[in-house]
């Protein structure tokens, strides 16, 4: 109960808070212990399996870190549309976190047609076939994960992660992140990746200064069936 009260109180004064803190840290991923040795002893050099791609956890990117709770009031989404470009048969960026209510543009920068669509519950949509100079838009008005595809090109996939407050960040190439201008209080901070279980830590943000929070994501301590 104390945590919930502190969360609501902190978010309720977000717009008028005289003090604000910053959360910084790193996120990285680790594979299951012994997986590399097991793979080395397998048959990946066989004709059937030599082209099977294995996950390199050290090279995983697109981690999202965010305060995982709704606010008791509405945050205004950015006035300027965000953007996911289609170029060389790829969506860029692959993962885009947005505040609920945000508008995302989908420019097609290829010389061929693409079709942008999703069947995810928070936002099903179909933009049909189009190319430049036409640019289509989607309003993401419900929180949740929205997987987006192209109906023509099977490898085209991206994720819009729709969040309920603006306190989120994407890690850089070295796994570092910064979330600034956070009202003091107690929060649940989540680290997310599309391939791995999320991790949550309860943290306290002071009126000033930095709070360092690191995460290690991996397939560990999951129940066995």
C-alpha positions as CSV (number, residue, x, y, z in Angstrom):
1,X,0.0,0.0,0.0
2,X,2.8,2.4,0.9
3,X,4.4,1.8,-2.5
4,X,1.1,2.5,-4.4
5,X,0.5,5.7,-2.4
6,X,4.0,6.9,-3.1
7,X,3.7,6.1,-6.8
8,X,0.4,8.0,-7.2
9,X,1.6,10.9,-5.2
10,X,4.8,11.2,-7.2
11,X,3.0,11.1,-10.5
12,X,0.3,13.4,-9.4
13,X,2.8,16.2,-8.9
14,X,4.9,15.4,-11.9
15,X,3.9,18.6,-13.8
16,X,4.6,20.9,-10.9
17,X,7.4,19.1,-9.1
18,X,10.2,21.5,-8.0
19,X,12.7,18.6,-7.8
20,X,13.3,15.9,-10.3
21,X,15.7,13.0,-10.4
22,X,17.4,10.9,-13.1
23,X,17.6,7.2,-13.5
24,X,20.7,5.8,-15.3
25,X,22.2,2.4,-15.8
26,X,22.9,-0.4,-18.2
27,X,21.1,-3.5,-19.5
28,X,22.6,-6.6,-20.9
29,X,21.6,-10.1,-21.7
30,X,23.0,-13.5,-20.7
31,X,22.3,-16.9,-22.2
32,X,21.4,-19.9,-20.2
33,X,24.3,-21.4,-18.4
34,X,25.9,-24.2,-20.3
35,X,24.1,-23.4,-23.6
36,X,27.3,-22.6,-25.5
37,X,29.0,-25.8,-24.4
38,X,25.9,-27.8,-25.4
39,X,25.8,-26.2,-28.8
40,X,29.5,-26.8,-29.3
41,X,28.9,-30.5,-28.7
42,X,25.9,-30.7,-31.0
43,X,25.7,-31.1,-34.8
44,X,25.6,-27.5,-36.0
45,X,28.2,-28.4,-38.6
46,X,25.9,-30.9,-40.3
47,X,24.4,-30.0,-43.7
48,X,21.0,-29.7,-42.2
49,X,21.9,-27.3,-39.3
50,X,25.0,-25.4,-40.5
51,X,22.8,-22.4,-41.5
52,X,20.7,-22.3,-38.3
53,X,21.3,-19.0,-36.6
54,X,21.8,-19.0,-32.8
55,X,21.2,-16.0,-30.6
56,X,24.3,-14.1,-29.6
57,X,23.2,-12.6,-26.3
58,X,26.1,-10.2,-26.1
59,X,24.9,-8.6,-29.3
60,X,21.2,-8.1,-28.4
61,X,20.0,-4.6,-28.7
62,X,16.7,-2.7,-28.5
63,X,16.3,-2.9,-24.7
64,X,13.6,-0.6,-23.3
65,X,13.6,0.6,-19.7
66,X,10.5,2.3,-18.4
67,X,8.5,3.1,-15.3
68,X,5.8,0.5,-15.3
69,X,2.6,2.1,-14.0
70,X,-0.3,4.2,-15.2
71,X,-0.6,7.8,-14.0
72,X,-3.7,9.2,-12.3
73,X,-3.8,11.9,-15.0
74,X,-3.2,12.1,-18.7
75,X,0.1,12.9,-20.3
76,X,-0.1,14.8,-23.5
77,X,1.6,12.9,-26.4
78,X,4.1,14.7,-28.6
79,X,2.7,17.1,-31.1
80,X,5.1,16.0,-33.8
81,X,4.5,12.5,-35.3
82,X,7.1,9.8,-34.6
83,X,8.4,7.8,-37.5
84,X,9.2,4.2,-38.6
85,X,10.8,4.2,-42.0
86,X,10.7,1.4,-44.5
87,X,14.0,1.1,-46.3
88,X,15.8,-1.8,-47.9
89,X,13.0,-4.1,-46.9
90,X,13.4,-3.3,-43.2
91,X,11.5,-1.3,-40.6
92,X,13.7,1.3,-38.8
93,X,13.8,1.4,-35.8
94,X,13.0,-2.2,-35.1
95,X,11.5,-1.2,-31.7
96,X,9.8,2.1,-30.9
97,X,8.5,3.0,-27.5
98,X,5.8,5.6,-27.6
99,X,3.4,7.4,-25.1
100,X,-0.2,6.3,-25.5
101,X,-1.9,8.7,-27.9
102,X,1.1,9.2,-30.1
103,X,1.0,9.3,-33.9
104,X,3.5,7.3,-35.9
105,X,4.2,7.9,-39.6
106,X,5.2,5.0,-41.9
107,X,7.1,6.5,-44.9
108,X,8.1,4.0,-47.6
109,X,11.6,4.9,-48.8
110,X,11.9,1.9,-51.2
111,X,11.2,1.8,-54.9
112,X,8.7,-1.1,-54.3
113,X,5.4,-1.3,-52.6
114,X,5.0,-2.3,-48.9
115,X,1.9,-3.1,-46.8
116,X,2.0,-2.1,-43.1
117,X,-0.4,-4.0,-40.9
118,X,-0.9,-5.4,-37.4
119,X,-3.3,-7.9,-35.8
120,X,-2.2,-7.1,-32.2
121,X,-5.1,-6.5,-29.8
122,X,-4.1,-3.0,-28.7
123,X,-4.1,-1.7,-32.3
124,X,-5.1,-3.8,-35.3
125,X,-4.7,-1.9,-38.6
126,X,-4.0,-2.3,-42.3
127,X,-2.5,0.5,-44.3
128,X,-2.8,-1.4,-47.6
129,X,-0.2,-1.1,-50.4
130,X,1.6,2.2,-51.0
131,X,4.9,3.8,-51.8
132,X,6.4,7.3,-51.9
133,X,5.4,10.1,-51.9
134,X,2.4,8.8,-49.9
135,X,2.9,8.7,-46.1
136,X,0.4,7.0,-43.8
137,X,-0.2,7.5,-40.1
138,X,-1.5,5.5,-37.2
139,X,-2.6,6.7,-33.7
140,X,-1.7,4.3,-30.9
141,X,-4.4,5.0,-28.4
142,X,-4.2,1.9,-26.2
143,X,-1.2,0.7,-24.1
144,X,0.5,-2.6,-25.0
145,X,2.8,-4.3,-27.5
146,X,1.9,-3.9,-31.2
147,X,3.7,-6.2,-33.6
148,X,3.8,-4.8,-37.1
149,X,4.5,-6.6,-40.4
150,X,4.5,-6.2,-44.2
151,X,2.1,-8.7,-45.9
152,X,4.4,-8.9,-48.9
153,X,7.9,-9.3,-47.3
154,X,8.1,-12.0,-44.6
155,X,11.2,-10.6,-42.8
156,X,9.7,-7.2,-42.2
157,X,8.7,-6.9,-38.6
158,X,8.9,-4.2,-35.9
159,X,7.3,-3.5,-32.5
160,X,5.6,-0.4,-31.2
161,X,5.6,-0.5,-27.4
162,X,2.8,1.8,-26.3
163,X,3.4,3.0,-22.7
164,X,1.2,4.9,-20.2
165,X,3.8,7.5,-19.1
166,X,6.7,9.3,-20.7
167,X,9.4,8.0,-18.4
168,X,11.1,5.5,-20.7
169,X,14.4,5.1,-22.7
170,X,16.0,3.0,-25.3
171,X,19.4,1.7,-24.5
172,X,22.4,2.8,-26.7
173,X,24.9,0.5,-28.5
174,X,26.6,-0.1,-25.2
175,X,23.4,-0.9,-23.3
176,X,23.3,2.4,-21.4
177,X,20.1,4.4,-20.8
178,X,19.0,7.6,-19.1
179,X,15.5,8.6,-17.9
180,X,15.4,12.2,-16.8
181,X,13.0,14.7,-15.1
182,X,11.4,12.1,-12.9
183,X,9.4,13.4,-9.8
184,X,10.8,12.0,-6.5
185,X,9.0,8.9,-5.3
186,X,9.0,5.1,-5.3
187,X,8.6,3.4,-8.6
188,X,8.6,0.0,-10.4
189,X,11.2,0.2,-13.1
190,X,11.0,-2.5,-15.9
191,X,13.6,-3.6,-18.4
192,X,12.1,-5.2,-21.5
193,X,13.3,-7.1,-24.6
194,X,11.2,-8.8,-27.1
195,X,13.1,-12.2,-26.8
196,X,13.6,-12.3,-23.0
197,X,11.6,-12.3,-19.8
198,X,11.3,-8.8,-18.4
199,X,12.8,-7.8,-15.1
200,X,11.3,-5.3,-12.6
201,X,13.0,-3.5,-9.7
202,X,11.4,-1.3,-7.1
203,X,13.5,1.9,-6.8
204,X,13.4,5.3,-5.0
205,X,14.1,8.4,-7.0
206,X,15.3,11.4,-4.9
207,X,14.5,15.0,-5.5
208,X,17.9,15.6,-7.2
209,X,20.7,13.5,-8.5
210,X,21.0,10.2,-10.2
211,X,19.8,6.8,-9.2
212,X,21.8,3.9,-10.8
213,X,19.9,0.8,-11.8
214,X,21.4,-2.0,-13.8
215,X,19.6,-5.0,-15.3
216,X,20.7,-8.4,-16.5
217,X,18.1,-10.2,-18.6
218,X,18.2,-13.9,-19.5
219,X,16.4,-17.3,-19.5
220,X,17.1,-18.1,-15.9
221,X,15.1,-19.3,-12.9
222,X,12.1,-20.2,-15.0
223,X,9.8,-23.0,-13.9
224,X,10.4,-26.4,-15.6
225,X,7.5,-28.5,-16.9
